[in-house]
């Protein structure tokens, strides 16, 4: 069985642990994380994950800008990015280039829904 790597870029330590626990229950996934955009970008280049889950409202970074950088890099442009948002602010279509994110999810998300969405994205991106 091939193990797929999921990179999670998130500043909320509780959410990191929660998603890590959910993802790591499935032995088909390796879970790695970063707590800010620059470190997440560096890890994406280093590990070339199969999926990136990214908080789009990081306190010191703009997740949308980091996602755009990942999509412009030849090494990482093929990686699907799942955006997480608390939904306290809304982004319009004009603020996010088409194709930047494979899917948007609102926090909090049920564990079963999260795994279903991860599997769905990975199945359609291969």
N, C-alpha and C positions, 0 to 999 in steps of 0.2 A: 504494500500500500504506500502510495506517495504522500508524504507529509507536506501540507501547504502552510506557508508562513503568513500570518496576519500581523501587520504593524498597526498599533493603535496609538494615535497622537491625541493626548488628552491631559488636561491639567488637574482634573478632579481625581484624587487618589482613591476615593471610595468607588467611583465608577470604574477606574482601572482594575481594581481588585475584583469587582463584580463581573466585569466582562471577561477578565482572565479566568475566573472560576468557570464561567459558562463555556468559554471556548476550549479550555483545557480538558473538559470532560470528554471531548471528542478527540481521540488519539490521532485523528487525521490532520490536526492543526498544531502548529507551533505558534505561540503567542509572544510577541515582543512589543515593547511600548516605549514611548518618549513623552516627556511632559511639556514640550514646547515645539514650535515649528522648526527652528534651526536644527535641533537634535533629531527630530523626526525626519527631516530632509536628509540629514547625514546618514541615518539608519536605513532609509529607503535606498540610497545609493549603495550602501555597503551590503545590505541583505537581499535586495531586489525581491520584496515580498510578493505574494500572490494577490493580496488585498490590503488596502489601507483603510482603516476606520479613523476618521478625523473629526475632532470637535471644530466647528467653524468659528466659534467665538472663544478663542483662547485669550486669557487676560492681557498678555503682553504681545500677542501675535494675532494676525488675521489669517485664519485657516484657509480662507478662499485664496489669498495671495500665495500661500505655500502650496496649495493644490495646483494653482496655475503654474508655478515653478516646476512642480513634479511633472506636469503634462507637457512642458516645454523641453524637458531633459530627455534626450534619446534613450537613456538607460531605463527611465521610469515611466515614459509616456503611455505605455501599454497597461499599466497597473490600474485596475478599477479602484475608485475611491468612494467610500460610503461616508456621507456627511452626517454628523450628529449635531443636533441643535436643541437647546432648551426651549426654543420657540418664543423667547421673550422679545425678540426683534425679528422682523421679516426682511428677507432679501428679495429684491425683484429679479426677474429674469435678466434684466439689463446689467445687473451687478455681477452676474456669474456667467462666464462664457459657456456656450453650449458644449456639452461633452466633458466638462470639468469633473462632475460628480456622476457616478453610476446610479446613486440613490440617495434620498434624504430621509433621515429617521429623526423623529422627535424623542427627546429624553423625557421621562424614563421609558424604556422599552422592555416588554416582557421577554424573559429568557428564551422561550420557545420561538417568539417572533424574531428575535435577533438571530438565532441559529438558522431559521428558515430563510431570512434575508441574506445571510452570509452564503449559505449553500446556493441560493438562487443566483446571486451575483457571480460566484465562482463557476457555476455550471454554464452560464451564458457568456462568460468572458473567455472560455477556453475554445 
